[in-house]
């Protein structure tokens, strides 16, 4: 029994000692608080900086694909056997130049027949007019009018026959460079058969996608910069000529087309190009990114007024590397806190390390 009482007394003594050690000495320890929770008038050490009002470049980069401004697939609109090939692949042609001729003996004969009928109709009309003008009056006005109608019909038939003959020669619809031609003399062409491609690469179109936030920068005629790995060190200049009227519902991007000159022929259809759309903004207050702190109400920055910190609400408009551009009540040269802002409350006295640690005079 005495052993149990002794054990209980020892346990109570140990608990009392622990309580005294933990809580009993707190009254003797001075409270040291820093910054926003410190005693009235205590100075918080921070690092100052200044607002700089400068513009920034809004930049958007994209990958685009080049194509010729004018490009066509030449196809046969009549069927027939190839009689002659007048051009070779990868050569320059002018608009209207013959590319392929189809056999056209039947069309030549039809044109000759139409020419003969036209001559016959013309001779008949001239004879009737001469007889009507004479004193015999053996030809009526109706006969002369019918002869005149037959002449007009013969002229139209000849024009149609010549058109059919001309259609047997397939010509270049635009000027440009021919692609490869996989044709031989004697091949049969069906209606719609592809003959060759033609690309006029004097002007190239580059099509690319931009994100939704780039929409305010889009304008017809706005300049873009283009680069390709095949032409290192040779930046190209282009301009926007068109863009879509709606965003893609899935990618949230908009399709843009830019035009770039290519008189030297360095760009080829199908090439991949890096596109840069940039615009210089109006001058705005800028500061190091670390100077911005965040609350439930949004972003803020600490301005130094008469040695005290004052919170200024801001809107972050842009960030490039470690610099942010802000909208807020800030001017050129305004002193701000760039390090130590997390310790501050509005009105807290602040000083830089050198000033805070200096001995009083």
C-alpha positions in Angstrom: 0.0 0.0 0.0 2.8 2.4 0.9 4.6 1.6 -2.3 1.5 2.6 -4.3 1.1 5.9 -2.4 4.8 6.6 -3.0 4.5 6.0 -6.7 1.5 8.3 -7.0 3.4 11.1 -5.2 6.3 10.8 -7.6 4.1 10.9 -10.6 2.3 14.1 -9.4 5.7 15.7 -8.8 6.9 14.9 -12.3 3.8 16.4 -13.9 4.0 19.5 -11.8 7.7 20.0 -12.8 6.8 19.6 -16.5 4.0 22.1 -16.2 6.2 24.7 -14.5 9.0 24.3 -17.0 6.6 24.7 -20.0 4.2 27.4 -18.9 5.6 28.9 -15.8 8.5 30.8 -17.5 6.5 32.4 -20.3 5.8 35.4 -18.3 9.6 36.1 -18.1 10.1 35.8 -21.9 9.7 39.1 -23.7 7.4 39.0 -26.7 9.3 39.7 -29.9 7.2 40.3 -32.9 8.2 41.5 -36.3 6.6 43.8 -38.9 2.8 43.6 -39.2 2.3 42.1 -35.7 4.9 44.2 -33.9 4.6 46.7 -31.2 3.4 50.2 -31.9 6.1 52.2 -33.8 8.5 49.3 -34.4 10.3 49.6 -37.8 10.3 46.7 -40.2 13.3 46.1 -42.3 12.6 45.9 -46.1 14.2 46.6 -49.4 13.0 49.6 -51.4 12.7 50.1 -55.1 11.2 52.6 -57.5 8.4 52.4 -60.1 9.5 52.9 -63.7 7.0 53.9 -66.3 7.9 52.1 -69.5 6.1 50.4 -72.4 6.2 46.7 -72.9 6.0 44.5 -76.0 2.9 42.2 -76.2 4.2 39.2 -78.1 2.5 36.2 -79.5 4.3 33.4 -81.2 2.9 30.7 -83.5 3.9 28.1 -86.1 2.6 28.8 -89.6 2.5 27.0 -92.9 3.3 28.8 -96.2 1.4 28.4 -99.4 1.4 30.4 -102.7 -1.0 33.3 -103.0 -2.1 31.8 -106.4 -2.1 28.1 -106.8 -4.2 25.9 -109.1 -4.5 22.2 -110.0 -4.8 22.2 -113.8 -7.3 19.5 -114.9 -8.6 18.3 -118.2 -12.1 19.6 -119.0 -12.3 17.5 -122.2 -11.3 13.9 -122.8 -8.8 12.8 -125.4 -5.4 11.4 -126.3 -2.3 13.5 -125.7 -0.9 14.8 -129.0 1.9 17.0 -127.6 3.4 18.2 -124.3 4.6 21.7 -124.4 6.1 22.3 -120.9 8.2 20.4 -118.4 7.9 20.2 -114.6 9.5 22.8 -112.4 9.6 25.5 -115.1 8.1 28.9 -115.2 5.1 29.6 -117.4 3.1 32.6 -118.2 -0.7 32.8 -118.1 -2.2 31.4 -121.3 0.9 29.3 -122.3 0.1 25.9 -123.8 0.8 22.9 -121.5 -0.7 19.9 -123.3 -2.4 19.4 -126.7 -4.9 16.7 -127.3 -5.6 15.1 -130.7 -8.0 17.4 -132.6 -8.4 16.2 -136.2 -12.2 15.9 -135.8 -12.4 19.4 -134.4 -10.3 20.8 -137.3 -12.6 19.2 -139.8 -15.7 20.6 -138.0 -14.1 24.1 -138.1 -13.5 23.8 -141.8 -17.1 22.7 -142.4 -18.3 25.6 -140.4 -16.1 28.0 -142.3 -17.5 26.7 -145.6 -21.1 27.1 -144.5 -20.3 30.6 -143.4 -18.9 31.5 -146.8 -22.0 29.9 -148.5 -24.4 31.9 -146.3 -22.5 35.1 -147.0 -22.5 34.5 -150.7 -26.3 33.8 -150.7 -27.1 37.0 -148.8 -25.0 39.1 -151.1 -26.7 37.6 -154.2 -30.2 38.1 -152.7 -29.4 41.7 -151.8 -28.1 42.3 -155.4 -31.2 40.9 -156.9 -33.5 42.9 -154.7 -31.7 46.0 -155.6 -32.3 45.3 -159.3 -35.4 46.3 -161.2 -36.6 42.7 -161.6 -37.7 42.3 -157.9 -37.5 38.6 -158.1 -36.3 38.2 -154.5 -38.7 39.1 -151.7 -37.7 40.9 -148.5 -38.5 37.7 -146.6 -35.9 35.8 -148.5 -33.3 38.4 -147.9 -34.1 38.4 -144.2 -33.9 34.6 -144.0 -30.5 34.7 -145.8 -29.3 37.3 -143.2 -30.4 35.0 -140.4 -28.6 32.0 -141.9 -25.4 34.1 -142.1 -25.6 34.9 -138.4 -26.2 31.2 -137.6 -23.2 30.2 -139.7 -21.0 32.7 -137.9 -22.0 31.3 -134.5 -21.4 27.8 -135.7 -17.9 28.7 -136.8 -17.2 30.4 -133.5 -18.4 27.2 -131.7 -16.3 24.9 -133.9 -13.2 27.1 -133.2 -13.9 27.1 -129.5 -14.0 23.3 -129.5 -10.8 23.2 -131.4 -9.1 25.6 -129.0 -10.3 23.5 -126.0 -8.1 20.7 -127.2 -5.1 22.8 -126.1 -4.9 23.0 -122.3 -3.3 26.3 -121.2 -1.9 27.7 -118.0 -4.6 29.6 -116.1 -2.1 31.6 -114.2 1.6 32.5 -114.3 3.9 30.5 -112.0 6.0 27.5 -111.6 4.9 24.1 -112.7 5.0 21.1 -110.5 5.9 17.6 -111.6 4.1 16.3 -114.7 3.4 12.5 -114.8 2.2 12.5 -118.4 3.5 11.1 -121.7 2.5 11.6 -125.3 -0.2 9.2 -126.3 -1.7 9.0 -122.8 -5.5 9.2 -122.6 -7.0 11.9 -120.4 -10.4 11.7 -118.9 -12.5 14.7 -118.0 -11.2 15.9 -114.6 -7.8 14.2 -114.8 -5.1 16.2 -113.0 -2.4 17.4 -115.4 -0.1 19.6 -113.2 0.0 22.1 -110.4 1.0 25.8 -110.8 2.2 27.9 -107.9 2.8 31.7 -108.2 5.2 32.2 -105.3 5.9 35.9 -105.8 3.6 36.4 -102.8 3.2 33.8 -100.1 0.4 33.3 -97.6 1.3 32.0 -94.1 -1.6 30.6 -92.1 -1.3 30.3 -88.3 -3.3 30.1 -85.1 -3.3 32.7 -82.3 -4.8 32.4 -78.8 -7.9 34.2 -77.7 -6.0 36.9 -75.8 -4.3 38.0 -79.0 -7.6 39.1 -80.6 -7.2 42.8 -79.6 -4.0 43.0 -81.6 -5.5 41.7 -84.9 -5.9 44.3 -87.6 -5.6 44.2 -91.4 -2.2 45.4 -92.4 -0.5 44.8 -89.0 3.1 43.7 -89.4 4.4 40.3 -88.4 7.9 38.8 -88.3 8.6 35.4 -89.7 11.6 33.1 -89.4 12.5 29.7 -90.8 15.3 27.4 -89.8 16.3 27.1 -93.5 17.0 30.9 -93.7 18.8 31.5 -90.4 19.7 35.1 -89.7 17.2 36.3 -92.4 14.1 37.6 -90.7 11.1 38.1 -93.1 8.4 40.8 -92.8 4.8 40.2 -93.6 1.4 41.7 -92.9 -2.0 40.4 -91.9 -4.4 40.2 -94.8 -7.2 38.2 -93.2 -8.4 36.5 -90.0 -11.4 34.4 -89.0 -14.5 35.9 -87.5 -14.9 33.4 -84.7 -12.7 31.4 -82.3 -12.4 27.6 -82.6 -14.7 26.2 -79.9 -12.2 23.4 -79.0 -8.8 25.1 -79.2 -9.9 28.6 -78.3 -7.7 30.0 -81.1 -8.3 32.1 -84.2 -7.0 31.5 -87.7 -4.9 34.3 -89.1 -3.4 34.7 -92.6 -0.4 36.9 -93.4 1.1 37.9 -96.7 4.9 38.0 -97.3 6.8 38.9 -100.4 8.9 36.2 -102.1 10.4 37.7 -105.2 13.7 35.9 -104.6 11.8 32.5 -104.4 13.4 31.5 -101.1 10.1 30.4 -99.6 8.4 27.3 -100.9 4.8 26.2 -100.5 4.5 23.9 -97.5 7.4 25.4 -95.5 7.0 25.8 -91.8 7.7 29.3 -90.4 7.8 30.8 -86.9 5.5 33.8 -86.7 5.9 36.7 -84.2 3.1 39.2 -83.6 4.2 42.0 -81.4 2.9 45.4 -80.4 4.4 48.1 -78.2 2.1 49.1 -75.4 1.5 52.5 -73.9 4.0 53.4 -71.1 2.8 51.8 -67.8 4.2 51.5 -64.3 6.5 48.6 -64.0 8.1 46.9 -61.0 9.9 43.7 -60.0 7.5 40.8 -59.8 8.5 40.0 -56.2 7.0 43.4 -55.2 3.5 42.2 -55.9 1.6 40.5 -53.1 -1.8 38.9 -53.3 -4.9 39.0 -51.1 -8.5 37.8 -51.4 -9.3 41.1 -53.1 -6.5 40.7 -55.7 -3.0 42.0 -56.3 -1.4 44.9 -54.4 1.9 46.6 -54.1 3.3 48.4 -51.0 4.1 52.1 -51.6 6.3 54.0 -49.1 4.7 57.3 -47.9 6.7 59.2 -45.3 8.5 56.1 -44.1 5.3 54.0 -43.8 4.0 51.2 -46.0 0.7 51.8 -47.8 -1.1 49.1 -49.8 -2.0 50.1 -53.3 -4.4 47.8 -55.3 -3.1 47.0 -58.8 -4.0 45.0 -61.8 -1.2 43.0 -63.5 -1.3 43.7 -67.2 1.8 41.9 -68.4 4.8 40.0 -67.1 8.1 39.5 -69.0 10.8 37.5 -67.1 10.9 39.1 -63.6 9.2 42.4 -64.4 5.5 43.1 -64.2 3.5 46.0 -65.7 0.7 47.4 -63.5 -2.4 49.5 -63.5 -2.8 51.4 -60.3 -2.1 54.7 -58.4 1.6 54.6 -59.2 3.9 57.2 -60.9 7.4 57.3 -62.2 9.9 57.2 -59.3 7.3 56.1 -56.7 9.2 54.4 -53.8 7.9 50.8 -53.2 8.8 47.8 -51.2 10.3 45.1 -53.3 11.5 42.7 -50.6 9.9 42.0 -47.2 6.3 42.9 -48.3 4.9 39.7 -46.7 5.6 41.2 -43.2 3.7 44.4 -43.7 0.4 45.9 -42.7 -0.9 49.3 -43.9 0.9 52.0 -41.9 3.8 49.9 -40.7 7.0 52.0 -40.4 9.6 50.6 -42.8 13.3 51.2 -43.5 16.1 49.7 -45.5 18.6 47.5 -43.8 21.3 50.1 -43.7 19.0 52.7 -42.2 17.4 50.3 -39.7 20.7 49.0 -38.4 22.5 52.4 -38.2 23.5 53.6 -34.7 21.6 56.6 -33.5 23.6 59.8 -33.6 
